Amino acid sequence: MQAKTKLWIGMACSIAMLLLFSCNMKKAKSPWPQMHTKFDPSTLSLGKNNSVKQVHGQTLYLPVYSTIPYWGYERKFDLSAFVAIHNTDFANPIRVTKVLFFDNDGKLVANFLGRDSVLRPLGATYFFVPEHDQSGTGANFIIEWASDSLVNEPLVESVMIGLT
């Protein structure tokens, strides 16, 4: 046989085997088999948890550390801060009405919210203070939120990191 014919036969066999094996292979299951479905809180084992404090709104104080001292406090290390607000209610939205950032001396540095921001049930939003900010070790946020319904208190948290 000529070399060209052998090459064509080899390619045809390879394609046939590929088709045969691909037809017999099972499709890999997704780690999230029911994506994009509607969440039904009644499917939770404990149902509505009556021990959770429900309120119409709050004004919250959240400390962040824009700068931290080190090496015997002679030097300072700058950090960026990431603030997240999570609506923990299963059924009702909340309105974030204020996100104010203050420095170590209590001076308003930034108003992160120009208008109310609505967080859908189980939704979240975040705010970022860059590493070059010099607001100090006592920097903080005042976060105000409200809801027309009684809702679970949101989870508000901060994470600081220094990368340089």
Secondary structure, 3 states (H helix, E strand, C coil): CCHHHHHHHHHHHHHHHHHHHHHHCCCCCCCCCCCCCCCCHHHCCCCCCCCCCEEEEEEEEEECCCEEEECCCCEEEECEEEEEEECCCCCCCEEEEEEEEECCCCCEEEECCCCCEEECCCCEEEEEECCCCCCCCCCEEEEEEEEEEEEECCEEEEEEECCC
